Amino acid sequence: METWVNGVKVLNNGGYDDDEIKRYIEKAKEQAGDDISEITLTPKDGKVEIRYVTVLRKFERIRRITGYLVGSVDRWNNAKRAEERERVKHLSERSM
């Protein structure tokens, strides 16, 4: 059964009431923060399996240029853009 509780989409496979669902949502928020968009509740071996989906947040890349933190290169002049293009990029193992 699908429903919405406190702005969270709930897939309720155990027939839990709204008060129980609210408590499970709060438990999930303790682990994931307030970014939960969907939660699935499934009874399993006398317990409740809780699975949740979080909201993807957009982020802005911040660069450190000559000691200053800058977000975008949109307002840079041509010389500074050329300098940035010519830089050697160092990749971590994670980004490979």
C-alpha positions, 0 to 999 in steps of 0.5 A: 500500500502506498501513502504519503506521511509528513511529505514522505512517500511510504510503501507500507507492506505491513499495514502499519498505522500512521503513528507507527509510520511516523516513528519509522520515518523519524528513525530513518531521519536519525540515520540519513538526516531530513533528506528522505523522500521515500521509505519502504516498511516490510515485516521480516522475521518479527522485525521491520525492515526499513529502506529509504531513499534520500533526495539528491542535492545539487552542489556547486564546485568550489575551487581554491585559486591563489588563496581565494575560494571561488565557485564558478569561472563565469566571471573570469577574464580570458587570461585567467580562464586560459590559465585554468585550462592549462593547469595539470589536473591531478585525479584521485583514485576515486575519480578514475 
